[in-house]
Amino acid sequence: MELDNINPSVLHVKPSAMRKFDHDISVDPDIIKLTLGEPNFDVPEHIKAAAVKAITTNCSHYPYYWGFEELRQAASTYYRDKFGYHYSADEIVVSVGATEALASTVKTLFKPGDAVIIPTPAYPLYGALLTLNQLKPIFIDTSDSGFVLTPEKVQKAIADHPESTIRGLILTDPNNPTGVAYTQDQIAALAPVLKDNHIWVISDEIYGELTYGQDHYTISKYLPEQTIITNGLSKSHAMTGWRLGLVFGPHPFIDEIAKTHQYTVTAAASLVQYAAVEALTHGQNDAAVMKAEYQKRRDYVVTHMTAAGFDVVHPGGAFYVFAKIPAALHMDSWQFVKTLAKEYHIGLMPGDPFGDNDYIRISYAASDEALAAAMKAIKQMVADKSRNVSKTAER
C-alpha cells in the first residue's frame, strides 16, 4: 500500500509546528518555556474533590451523548450569568474539549468546497480543520486595523472572492495569539454584514473569562440565528488536560452538530462531566484569582518587551503577548525563537504558524520567576544581536 492512496486532505495537513518546536526544546534541562497556552495554576480543590467522589461512587458509565442534563443545565445558567448567552440545556452539547467542539461544528455546518473566513493572526487549528474537511480558507490580515476584524474587511473579502461560496467565519475573542479582546461596538458592527451575506459565525470564546479592563461580549447577542459558540473549562478553571468543552447553538443546527459529535467520540468522559457540574455550579469565581495574576503578569511583560524595543499588541484578554521583532535584528520569528532557545534557554512561540512571521508570542501563564528570567534573557539577546549587526555593518 502507498501512503499517497490515503485521504489527500490528511496528507495536506502538516503536524503542528508549534507542538513540535515545544517538544524539541523540552530536551534542554535548563529551558524556561513560555510556549503553550497552559495555565500554571492547579485545578480548584472543590472540582478535584467532585471528580474523586465520582470515581469512588462508581459514576463511570456511559453518559448520554449530548452530555449529562445536569451539566448542560448548569452551563446554561453559568454562561447566561457570565456573558449573556441565551441557550437552554437542549441547545448545548458537551464535547471533548473546545477542539472537538470546533471540529464537530466545522464538519457539520459546511460542505466540501465552501469557503470560510479566518482573520489572521489565528490559531493554526482552524486552517487545519478546513483542509481536513475540504474547505477553502480565506485569510484576512488584520494587522493594519489593530488586529480587529472590521465589517469593511469582511465585505472586501466577499468582493475579492466572487468565485467562492463564503459560508462561514471563525472568530476568536479574546484572540490567540494577539490577546486582543473585541469591544461591544466592534462585535455589534460585524453582525449586519454577516447577516446580509448569510455567513455562519463559529465564535471561539474559550478565553472569554480572561479579559482585563473590559467585559467579554458575545456575537450571539446580535446574530443568534447564525452563531455557534464553542467554549470550555480549560482556561477558566485550569482544566486543560480534562478535555471538557461546550457547544452552544440554535435548533435544528445544534441537533446536527450533536450527531457529528456522537459518531466522532460518543461522549465526553463521565467522570469529567461530574467535575464540570461542580465547576459550573460552585466555581463561578474560580477564574478571578487567576485573572488578577494574569493581568499583573501582562503588564509586566508588556512593559519589559516595550523597553526591549518590541512593538506590542495591547492584550485585552487571554494570556498572550504578541510582539513584533525589532527590524534592526534582521530576524524572522523562527530565527528569533530558535536562537533564544539554543543560546539563552528561553522558549517562545514563533508568529509564523499563526500567520505573521514578524512576531513572536509569549505566554504569560507562567510563574513570576519564569517571566523575569525570560525578560532578562530577551533583553540580553536583543543587545547581543544588535551589537553583532552593528559590527557587521561597519565592515
C-alpha positions as CSV (number, residue, x, y, z in Angstrom):
1,M,0.0,0.0,0.0
2,E,1.2,3.5,-0.8
3,L,0.8,6.5,1.5
4,D,-0.4,8.7,-1.3
5,N,-3.5,6.4,-1.6
6,I,-5.0,7.7,1.7
7,N,-7.2,10.7,2.1
8,P,-5.3,13.6,0.4
9,S,-6.8,16.1,2.8
10,V,-4.9,14.4,5.6
11,L,-1.7,14.4,3.6
12,H,-2.1,18.2,3.0
13,V,-2.2,18.9,6.8
14,K,1.2,19.2,8.5
15,P,1.7,18.2,12.1
16,S,1.6,21.2,14.4
17,A,4.8,23.2,14.1
18,M,4.1,24.7,17.4
19,R,3.9,21.4,19.3
20,K,7.0,20.1,17.5
21,F,9.0,23.1,18.5
22,D,7.8,22.9,22.1
23,H,8.7,19.2,22.1
24,D,12.1,19.8,20.6
25,I,13.2,22.4,23.0
26,S,12.0,20.4,26.0
27,V,15.1,18.2,25.9
28,D,17.1,21.2,27.2
29,P,17.1,20.7,31.0
30,D,17.6,24.5,31.5
31,I,14.8,25.6,29.2
32,I,12.2,28.0,30.6
33,K,9.1,27.7,28.4
34,L,6.6,30.4,27.7
35,T,5.3,28.4,24.7
36,L,1.9,26.7,25.2
37,G,-1.3,28.1,26.5
38,E,-1.1,26.2,29.7
39,P,-2.2,27.8,32.9
40,N,0.3,27.4,35.7
41,F,-2.5,27.2,38.2
42,D,-3.9,23.9,39.7
43,V,-7.5,22.8,39.2
44,P,-9.5,24.2,42.2
45,E,-9.8,21.7,45.1
46,H,-13.6,21.5,45.0
47,I,-13.5,20.4,41.4
48,K,-10.9,17.7,42.1
49,A,-13.0,16.5,45.1
50,A,-16.0,16.2,42.8
51,A,-14.0,14.0,40.4
52,V,-12.7,11.8,43.3
53,K,-16.3,11.4,44.5
54,A,-17.4,10.4,41.1
55,I,-14.7,7.7,41.0
56,T,-15.3,6.3,44.5
57,T,-19.1,6.2,43.9
58,N,-18.7,4.4,40.6
59,C,-20.1,7.1,38.4
60,S,-18.2,5.7,35.4
61,H,-20.9,4.6,33.0
62,Y,-21.8,5.8,29.5
63,P,-23.3,9.3,29.7
64,Y,-25.9,10.5,27.2
65,Y,-24.0,11.6,24.1
66,W,-25.3,15.2,24.5
67,G,-23.8,15.3,28.0
68,F,-25.5,15.0,31.3
69,E,-28.7,17.0,31.6
70,E,-27.4,18.4,35.0
71,L,-24.2,19.7,33.3
72,R,-26.0,21.2,30.4
73,Q,-28.4,22.9,32.7
74,A,-25.5,24.3,34.8
75,A,-23.8,25.5,31.7
76,S,-26.9,27.3,30.5
77,T,-27.2,29.2,33.8
78,Y,-23.4,29.8,34.2
79,Y,-22.8,31.4,30.8
80,R,-26.1,33.3,30.9
81,D,-25.0,35.0,34.1
82,K,-21.4,35.4,32.8
83,F,-21.8,36.6,29.3
84,G,-25.5,36.8,28.5
85,Y,-25.7,33.6,26.5
86,H,-29.3,32.6,25.8
87,Y,-29.2,28.9,25.3
88,S,-31.3,26.3,27.1
89,A,-29.9,22.9,28.1
90,D,-31.2,21.3,24.9
91,E,-29.2,23.8,22.8
92,I,-25.8,22.8,24.4
93,V,-23.6,19.8,23.6
94,V,-20.8,18.7,25.9
95,S,-17.7,18.0,23.9
96,V,-14.2,16.5,24.4
97,G,-12.5,19.9,24.8
98,A,-13.1,23.0,22.7
99,T,-11.0,21.4,19.9
100,E,-13.6,18.7,19.4
101,A,-16.3,21.3,19.7
102,L,-14.7,23.2,16.8
103,A,-14.1,20.1,14.7
104,S,-17.6,18.8,15.0
105,T,-19.1,22.2,14.3
106,V,-16.9,22.8,11.2
107,K,-17.7,19.3,9.8
108,T,-21.4,19.8,10.3
109,L,-22.0,23.3,9.0
110,F,-20.1,23.3,5.8
111,K,-20.0,21.3,2.5
112,P,-16.7,20.5,0.7
113,G,-15.8,23.4,-1.4
114,D,-17.4,26.0,0.8
115,A,-15.2,28.9,1.9
116,V,-14.6,30.1,5.5
117,I,-13.1,33.4,6.6
118,I,-10.2,33.3,9.1
119,P,-9.0,36.6,10.4
120,T,-5.2,36.4,10.9
121,P,-3.2,36.1,13.0
122,A,-5.1,33.0,14.0
123,Y,-4.8,29.7,16.0
124,P,-3.4,27.2,13.4
125,L,-6.1,24.6,14.3
126,Y,-8.7,26.5,12.2
127,G,-6.8,26.2,8.9
128,A,-6.1,22.5,9.6
129,L,-9.8,21.8,10.2
130,L,-10.8,23.5,7.0
131,T,-8.2,21.5,5.0
132,L,-9.3,18.2,6.6
133,N,-12.9,19.0,5.6
134,Q,-12.0,20.1,2.0
135,L,-13.0,23.7,2.7
136,K,-11.4,26.8,1.3
137,P,-9.8,29.2,3.8
138,I,-10.0,32.9,3.1
139,F,-7.4,34.6,5.3
140,I,-8.0,38.3,6.2
141,D,-4.9,40.2,7.5
142,T,-6.0,42.3,10.5
143,S,-2.6,43.8,11.3
144,D,-3.5,47.2,9.8
145,S,-6.7,47.5,11.9
146,G,-5.3,46.9,15.4
147,F,-5.8,43.1,14.8
148,V,-9.5,43.5,14.8
149,L,-11.8,42.2,12.1
150,T,-13.9,45.0,10.7
151,P,-17.1,44.8,8.5
152,E,-15.2,46.6,5.8
153,K,-12.7,43.8,5.7
154,V,-15.4,41.2,5.5
155,Q,-17.1,43.0,2.7
156,K,-13.8,43.3,0.8
157,A,-13.1,39.6,1.2
158,I,-16.5,38.8,-0.3
159,A,-15.9,41.2,-3.2
160,D,-12.4,39.8,-3.8
161,H,-13.6,36.2,-4.0
162,P,-16.7,36.2,-6.3
163,E,-15.9,32.6,-7.3
164,S,-16.2,31.4,-3.7
165,T,-19.2,30.4,-1.7
166,I,-18.4,32.0,1.6
167,R,-20.4,30.3,4.2
168,G,-18.5,30.8,7.5
169,L,-16.3,32.9,9.7
170,I,-14.2,31.7,12.6
171,L,-13.9,34.4,15.2
172,T,-11.7,34.1,18.3
173,D,-12.5,36.6,21.1
174,P,-10.3,37.2,23.0
175,N,-7.8,36.3,20.4
176,N,-5.0,33.8,20.4
177,P,-2.2,34.8,19.7
178,T,-2.7,38.6,19.9
179,G,-4.7,38.8,23.2
180,V,-6.9,41.4,21.5
181,A,-10.4,41.5,23.0
182,Y,-13.2,43.0,21.0
183,T,-15.3,45.9,22.3
184,Q,-19.1,45.7,22.3
185,D,-19.2,48.2,19.3
186,Q,-16.7,46.2,17.3
187,I,-18.7,43.0,17.8
188,A,-22.0,44.7,17.0
189,A,-20.6,46.2,13.9
190,L,-19.8,42.8,12.4
191,A,-23.3,41.4,12.7
192,P,-25.1,43.2,9.7
193,V,-22.6,42.2,7.0
194,L,-22.6,38.6,8.2
195,K,-26.4,38.5,8.4
196,D,-26.9,40.0,5.0
197,N,-24.5,37.6,3.4
198,H,-25.8,34.5,5.3
199,I,-22.4,33.7,6.9
200,W,-22.2,31.4,9.9
201,V,-20.1,32.6,12.8
202,I,-18.2,30.0,14.8
203,S,-17.3,32.1,17.8
204,D,-14.4,30.6,19.8
205,E,-14.8,32.1,23.3
206,I,-12.5,29.9,25.3
207,Y,-10.7,32.9,26.8
208,G,-13.9,34.8,27.5
209,E,-13.4,34.9,31.3
210,L,-9.9,36.3,30.9
211,T,-10.4,39.9,29.9
212,Y,-8.8,42.9,31.5
213,G,-10.4,46.3,32.0
214,Q,-13.5,45.3,29.9
215,D,-16.2,42.8,29.7
216,H,-16.5,40.0,27.2
217,Y,-19.1,40.4,24.5
218,T,-20.6,37.6,22.5
219,I,-21.7,38.0,18.9
220,S,-24.5,35.6,19.6
221,K,-26.3,38.5,21.2
222,Y,-26.5,40.2,17.8
223,L,-26.6,37.2,15.5
224,P,-28.2,34.3,17.4
225,E,-29.6,32.5,14.4
226,Q,-26.2,32.4,12.7
227,T,-23.8,31.8,15.6
228,I,-22.4,28.7,17.1
229,I,-20.3,29.3,20.2
230,T,-17.5,27.0,21.4
231,N,-16.2,27.2,24.9
232,G,-14.9,25.1,27.7
233,L,-13.2,24.9,31.1
234,S,-9.5,24.6,30.0
235,K,-8.6,28.2,30.6
236,S,-11.2,29.5,33.0
237,H,-10.7,26.6,35.5
238,A,-7.2,25.5,34.5
239,M,-8.6,22.2,33.3
240,T,-6.6,21.8,30.1
241,G,-6.0,18.1,30.5
242,W,-9.5,17.3,31.5
243,R,-10.8,18.0,28.0
244,L,-14.2,19.4,28.7
245,G,-15.7,21.6,26.0
246,L,-19.2,23.0,25.2
247,V,-21.0,23.9,22.0
248,F,-23.9,26.3,22.1
249,G,-26.2,26.8,19.1
250,P,-29.8,27.1,17.9
251,H,-32.1,24.3,16.8
252,P,-32.1,22.5,14.4
253,F,-28.4,23.0,13.8
254,I,-27.2,22.1,17.3
255,D,-29.1,18.7,16.8
256,E,-27.0,18.0,13.7
257,I,-23.7,19.0,15.5
258,A,-24.7,16.6,18.3
259,K,-24.9,13.8,15.7
260,T,-21.4,14.5,14.4
261,H,-20.1,14.7,17.9
262,Q,-21.7,11.4,18.8
263,Y,-20.3,9.5,15.9
264,T,-16.8,11.0,16.5
265,V,-16.3,10.5,20.2
266,T,-19.5,9.0,21.6
267,A,-19.4,11.3,24.6
268,A,-17.2,13.3,27.0
269,A,-15.8,11.2,29.9
270,S,-18.4,10.8,32.6
271,L,-16.0,11.5,35.5
272,V,-15.0,14.8,33.9
273,Q,-18.6,15.7,33.4
274,Y,-19.4,15.3,37.1
275,A,-16.4,17.5,37.9
276,A,-17.7,20.1,35.4
277,V,-21.0,20.2,37.1
278,E,-19.2,21.3,40.3
279,A,-17.1,23.8,38.3
280,L,-20.1,25.5,36.8
281,T,-22.3,25.3,39.9
282,H,-19.9,26.4,42.6
283,G,-16.9,27.7,40.6
284,Q,-18.3,31.0,39.3
285,N,-15.4,32.9,40.8
286,D,-12.6,30.3,40.2
287,A,-11.1,32.4,37.4
288,A,-10.9,35.6,39.5
289,V,-7.7,34.8,41.3
290,M,-6.0,33.6,38.0
291,K,-7.3,36.7,36.2
292,A,-5.8,39.1,38.7
293,E,-2.4,37.4,38.5
294,Y,-2.6,37.3,34.7
295,Q,-3.2,41.0,34.5
296,K,-0.2,41.8,36.6
297,R,1.9,39.5,34.5
298,R,0.6,41.0,31.3
299,D,1.5,44.5,32.5
300,Y,5.0,43.3,33.5
301,V,5.7,41.6,30.1
302,V,4.3,44.5,28.1
303,T,6.5,47.0,30.0
304,H,9.7,44.9,29.6
305,M,9.1,43.9,26.0
306,T,8.4,47.6,25.0
307,A,11.6,48.6,26.8
308,A,13.5,46.0,24.8
309,G,12.4,47.6,21.6
310,F,9.4,45.5,20.6
311,D,6.1,46.8,19.2
312,V,3.5,45.1,21.4
313,V,-0.1,44.5,20.6
314,H,-2.3,45.6,23.5
315,P,-3.6,42.4,25.0
316,G,-7.1,43.0,26.4
317,G,-7.6,39.3,27.2
318,A,-6.3,35.7,27.2
319,F,-2.7,35.3,28.4
320,Y,-0.5,36.1,25.5
321,V,1.7,39.0,24.4
322,F,2.2,39.2,20.6
323,A,5.3,41.3,20.0
324,K,6.9,42.5,16.7
325,I,10.6,41.6,16.4
326,P,12.7,44.8,16.1
327,A,13.6,45.3,12.5
328,A,17.2,46.1,13.4
329,L,17.7,42.4,14.4
330,H,17.0,41.2,10.8
331,M,15.4,38.0,12.1
332,D,12.1,36.3,11.3
333,S,10.1,34.6,14.0
334,W,11.7,31.2,13.6
335,Q,15.2,32.6,13.7
336,F,14.4,34.5,16.8
337,V,12.8,31.7,18.8
338,K,15.4,29.1,17.8
339,T,18.3,31.4,18.7
340,L,16.6,32.4,22.0
341,A,16.1,28.7,22.9
342,K,19.5,27.5,21.9
343,E,21.6,30.3,23.3
344,Y,19.6,31.8,26.1
345,H,17.4,28.8,27.2
346,I,14.0,30.6,26.8
347,G,11.2,29.1,24.8
348,L,8.7,31.3,23.0
349,M,6.3,30.6,20.1
350,P,7.1,31.9,16.6
351,G,4.4,34.1,14.9
352,D,4.7,32.2,11.6
353,P,2.3,29.3,12.5
354,F,-0.3,32.0,13.4
355,G,0.2,33.8,10.1
356,D,2.7,36.6,10.8
357,N,6.5,35.8,10.7
358,D,7.5,39.2,12.0
359,Y,6.1,38.5,15.5
360,I,6.6,36.2,18.5
361,R,4.1,35.0,21.0
362,I,4.8,35.0,24.8
363,S,2.5,33.0,27.1
364,Y,2.4,34.8,30.5
365,A,0.5,31.9,32.0
366,A,3.8,31.2,33.9
367,S,5.4,31.9,37.2
368,D,6.8,35.4,38.0
369,E,10.2,33.9,38.2
370,A,10.0,32.4,34.7
371,L,8.7,35.7,33.3
372,A,11.5,37.6,35.0
373,A,14.2,35.2,33.6
374,A,12.6,35.4,30.1
375,M,12.5,39.2,30.1
376,K,16.2,39.4,31.2
377,A,17.2,36.9,28.5
378,I,15.3,38.6,25.7
379,K,16.8,42.0,26.6
380,Q,20.3,40.4,26.6
381,M,19.7,38.7,23.3
382,V,18.5,41.9,21.7
383,A,21.6,43.7,23.0
384,D,23.9,41.0,21.8
385,K,22.4,40.6,18.4
386,S,22.2,44.4,17.9
387,R,25.9,44.7,18.6
388,N,26.6,41.9,16.1
389,V,24.5,43.6,13.4
390,S,26.4,46.9,14.1
391,K,29.8,45.2,13.8
392,T,28.8,43.6,10.5
393,A,27.6,46.9,9.1
394,E,30.9,48.6,10.0
395,R,32.9,46.1,8.0
